[in-house]
Amino acid sequence: MSEGSLDVVWRASAPRVLGALVRRYGHFDAAEDALQEALVAAARQWPVEGVPSDPPAWLVRVASRRLIDRLRADAARVQREHRAGRRAAATDFPAGPEDTSFDGDDTLALMLLCCHPSSSRPSQVALTLRAVGGLTTAQIARSFLVPESTMAQRISRAKARLDDIADPFGLPTVDEMPERVAAVAHVLYLVFTEGHATTTGGDLTTPPLGAEAIRLARELHRALPDDGEVAGLLALMLLTDARRSARIGADGSFVPLAEQDRTRWNHGQIAEGVSLIEAALPTGPVGPYQLQAAIAAVHDEADSAEATDWVQIERLYEMLDRIAPGPMVTLNRAVAVAEVHGPTPALELIGPLLGDRRLRHTHRLHTVHAYLLELAGRTDEAHETYLLAARQATSIPEQQHLYAMAGRLGHGGAPQHDLRP
């Protein structure tokens, strides 16, 4: 089995397996270690013996045995220390059941556990991205614009707190539920975003990751059908994912929105997403996922790039900026402002971001800046800024696209509308 194939199994199986282990044995950190050992065993055995008919069940059996061995070893060590008259190290590992069968999907329950109120919201989201989304610590750190070491400490503390929970899979209280659901929704959004626009490596997208995020969003919507933001999140994923195949050229290159073949869009997903957001918007307070879904719907319902209703998109981004301000919202809003009012007010809008030290290594900021400079006719500055953006990008297809943009400007040429959100 290739490394890529094993990664697909990890994406699909690991959250379910980890959920089963934590439900049975507790001790989040130990369960995660046992799962990692099982994945190593799979990488060694499956290429020789073949992939089992039920990969999650195989991983649960192997991980459970590794975990039980560890728990018994810890219990034996404590007994030896008692017999030697020494004070035992603090531990309360249970012996664990011998049954290692696998009969369900605890992924959604695991997400609610990761979002337990014993940790801060950033720690909840970070742990869930690591345990359920399979993202690396470096990828999560980039999403939060913090150093990798800071994120590693945050995740470690969150796992330690979960070990103190008596009933880890107990249902949240009525008061806890809104906050827990909001954290889960945030995680699903970030997992989907990483799948739709992979931040590192040679692939533009990671379809299994995006598909898993959509699956879990459907589960969350099924459990909470009257939650407008959950419906908005699912709609946003469907409307965005509908364009995925058209974003990738035959050679794996990035295809900008304005140049995509819209006949390749998944119009069934578009219809489902539009239906969801149209039903959600009138029912209660409008949240950021609903607004982002509405923006995606405006793009998806346009017959061509030229037919896009940028006035409506600008208004929606203005509303989004009021209720959920942030640098990425400002950048996307700036592109819409440029389409409606020209590049000058858009450049003024992103001016404060250019001096924000947290964003200096974010290629998206430099990409939008270069685009606006190009629209303003400041081609020399745009050329240099595209080069800066390319150097900051960690995705190879994005790097190649940005270097191409810079190279085109170095030889003259008309602006290309590559950055429309």
Buried (B, 14 or more C-beta within 10 A) or exposed (E): BEEEEBBBBBBBBBBBBBBBBBBBBBBBEBBBBBBBBBBEBBBEBBEEEEBBEEBBBBBBBBBBBBBBEBBEEBBEEBEEEEEEEEEEEEEEBEEBEEEBEBEEBBBBBBBBBBBBBEBEEBBBBBBBBBBBBBBBBBBBBBBBEBEBEBBBEBBEBBBEBBEEBEEBBEEBEEEBBEBBBBBBBBBBBBBBBBBBBBBBEEBBBBBBBBBBBBBBBBBBBEEBEEBBBBBBBBBBBBBBBBBBBBBBEEEEBBBBBBBBEBEBBBEEBBBBBBBBBEEBBEEEEBBBBBBBBBBBBBBBBBEEBEEBEBEBBBBBBBBBBEEEEEBBBBBBBBBBBBBBEEBEEBBEBBEEBEEEEEBEEBBBBBBBBBBBBBBBEBBEBBBBBBBBBBEBBBBBBBBBBBBBBBBBBBEEEEBBBBBBB
